[in-house]
Amino acid sequence: MIRWHHGGVDRSPRRTADAAAQTGIAAARAAVDEPGPGKGAGSGDPLIGDLRRAGLLPLLVLHFTAREPAYGNQLIDRIDTLTGGALHVNPNTMYPLLRSLEAQGLVAGEWEHPERRSRRFYRATDEGREELRRLSGELGPRLDRIAASIDAIRAELNA
């Protein structure tokens, strides 16, 4: 299991409900959207933020590195492109994640030019592929529910 904690603000339903009761919808929205230390853009979105906390970012990194070796900025670009910018990852998030995944044996990194520091390419290990399958199984139903909800909202608005 990935031991990746993305620190930040308490966004529990209780905090959101308390904020709404105290000062209305603006405070509730602020409780959800408020940026916290170490948080990348895109994490304030309730849907994306929930998926991030559930392991979406490690899932995507393992997915791309299982296909072919990739370096940090390349992964950032691929995730941005895949999500249409809805999940923006900055280097201050990506590189600690890659180091954490490497320390756990889920990815292996190699320097492009071992004689000098250059780009470090990461590839998923066998353990990383196993974790990818686990995370896919865990997050798949959640992604399906979100997609179905969005489709239902669109259908309702277009009715």
C-alpha positions as CSV (number, residue, x, y, z in Angstrom):
1,M,0.0,0.0,0.0
2,I,1.3,3.5,-0.8
3,R,2.2,5.5,2.2
4,W,1.8,8.9,0.6
5,H,0.3,11.7,2.6
6,H,-0.6,15.0,1.0
7,G,-0.6,17.4,4.0
8,G,-2.9,20.3,4.2
9,V,-6.1,21.6,5.5
10,D,-8.7,19.4,7.3
11,R,-11.5,19.1,4.7
12,S,-13.7,16.6,6.6
13,P,-17.4,16.7,6.0
14,R,-17.8,17.9,9.7
15,R,-15.6,20.9,9.1
16,T,-17.5,21.8,6.0
17,A,-20.9,21.4,7.7
18,D,-19.7,23.5,10.7
19,A,-18.5,26.2,8.4
20,A,-21.8,26.2,6.5
21,A,-23.7,26.4,9.7
22,Q,-21.6,29.3,11.0
23,T,-21.4,31.6,8.1
24,G,-23.2,30.2,5.1
25,I,-22.2,28.8,1.7
26,A,-19.2,31.1,1.3
27,A,-17.5,29.7,4.4
28,A,-18.3,26.1,3.3
29,R,-16.8,26.8,-0.1
30,A,-13.8,28.3,1.5
31,A,-13.4,25.2,3.8
32,V,-13.2,23.1,0.6
33,D,-11.2,25.4,-1.6
34,E,-8.8,26.8,0.9
35,P,-5.2,26.1,-0.2
36,G,-2.9,24.4,2.3
37,P,0.9,24.0,2.5
38,G,2.3,21.7,-0.1
39,K,-0.9,21.6,-2.1
40,G,-0.7,21.8,-5.9
41,A,-3.3,23.6,-8.1
42,G,-6.3,21.5,-8.8
43,S,-6.5,19.9,-5.4
44,G,-9.0,22.5,-4.2
45,D,-11.6,21.1,-6.5
46,P,-13.8,18.8,-4.4
47,L,-13.9,16.0,-7.0
48,I,-10.2,16.2,-7.9
49,G,-9.2,16.8,-4.3
50,D,-11.1,13.7,-3.2
51,L,-9.5,11.6,-6.0
52,R,-6.1,13.0,-5.1
53,R,-6.5,11.9,-1.5
54,A,-7.6,8.5,-2.7
55,G,-4.4,7.9,-4.7
56,L,-5.1,9.3,-8.1
57,L,-1.7,10.9,-8.5
58,P,0.3,7.7,-7.6
59,L,-2.1,5.7,-9.8
60,L,-1.4,7.9,-12.8
61,V,2.4,7.9,-12.2
62,L,2.4,4.1,-11.9
63,H,0.2,3.9,-15.1
64,F,2.5,6.0,-17.2
65,T,5.8,4.5,-15.8
66,A,4.4,1.0,-16.4
67,R,4.0,1.8,-20.1
68,E,7.5,3.3,-20.6
69,P,10.2,5.0,-18.5
70,A,9.4,8.7,-17.9
71,Y,10.9,11.6,-16.1
72,G,9.2,14.0,-13.7
73,N,8.4,16.9,-15.9
74,Q,7.2,14.5,-18.6
75,L,4.8,12.9,-16.1
76,I,3.6,16.4,-15.1
77,D,2.8,17.2,-18.7
78,R,1.1,13.8,-19.4
79,I,-1.1,14.2,-16.4
80,D,-2.0,17.8,-17.3
81,T,-2.8,16.7,-20.9
82,L,-4.8,13.6,-19.8
83,T,-7.0,15.6,-17.4
84,G,-7.3,18.7,-19.6
85,G,-5.7,20.7,-16.8
86,A,-8.2,19.6,-14.2
87,L,-5.4,18.0,-12.3
88,H,-2.3,20.2,-12.3
89,V,0.8,18.9,-10.6
90,N,3.7,21.0,-9.8
91,P,7.3,19.8,-9.4
92,N,7.1,20.3,-5.6
93,T,4.5,17.6,-5.5
94,M,5.8,15.3,-8.3
95,Y,9.4,14.9,-7.2
96,P,8.7,14.0,-3.6
97,L,6.1,11.5,-4.8
98,L,8.6,9.9,-7.2
99,R,11.2,9.6,-4.4
100,S,8.6,8.1,-2.1
101,L,7.5,5.6,-4.8
102,E,11.2,4.7,-5.4
103,A,11.9,4.3,-1.7
104,Q,8.9,1.9,-1.5
105,G,10.3,-0.1,-4.5
106,L,7.3,0.8,-6.7
107,V,9.4,2.6,-9.3
108,A,13.1,2.4,-10.2
109,G,14.9,5.5,-11.3
110,E,18.0,5.7,-13.6
111,W,19.9,8.8,-14.7
112,E,19.7,9.4,-18.5
113,H,23.5,10.0,-18.3
114,P,24.9,8.2,-15.3
115,E,28.2,10.1,-15.4
116,R,26.4,13.4,-14.7
117,R,23.1,14.5,-13.2
118,S,20.6,14.8,-16.0
119,R,17.0,13.6,-16.3
120,R,16.1,10.8,-14.1
121,F,13.8,8.3,-15.8
122,Y,11.4,6.2,-13.7
123,R,9.9,2.8,-14.6
124,A,7.4,0.8,-12.6
125,T,8.8,-2.3,-10.9
126,D,6.8,-5.6,-10.6
127,E,5.7,-4.3,-7.2
128,G,4.6,-1.0,-8.8
129,R,2.6,-2.9,-11.4
130,E,0.9,-4.8,-8.6
131,E,0.2,-1.5,-6.8
132,L,-1.2,-0.1,-10.0
133,R,-3.6,-3.0,-10.3
134,R,-4.7,-2.5,-6.7
135,L,-5.2,1.3,-7.0
136,S,-7.0,0.8,-10.3
137,G,-9.4,-1.6,-8.7
138,E,-9.9,0.8,-5.7
139,L,-10.3,4.0,-7.8
140,G,-12.1,2.6,-10.8
141,P,-15.6,2.4,-9.2
142,R,-15.1,5.9,-7.9
143,L,-14.2,7.2,-11.4
144,D,-17.2,5.4,-12.8
145,R,-19.5,7.0,-10.3
146,I,-18.2,10.5,-11.1
147,A,-18.5,9.9,-14.8
148,A,-22.1,8.6,-14.4
149,S,-22.9,11.6,-12.2
150,I,-21.6,14.1,-14.8
151,D,-23.4,12.3,-17.6
152,A,-26.7,12.5,-15.5
153,I,-26.2,16.2,-14.9
154,R,-25.5,16.8,-18.6
155,A,-28.6,14.8,-19.6
156,E,-30.8,16.7,-17.0
157,L,-29.5,20.1,-18.2
158,N,-30.1,19.2,-21.8
159,A,-33.6,17.7,-21.3
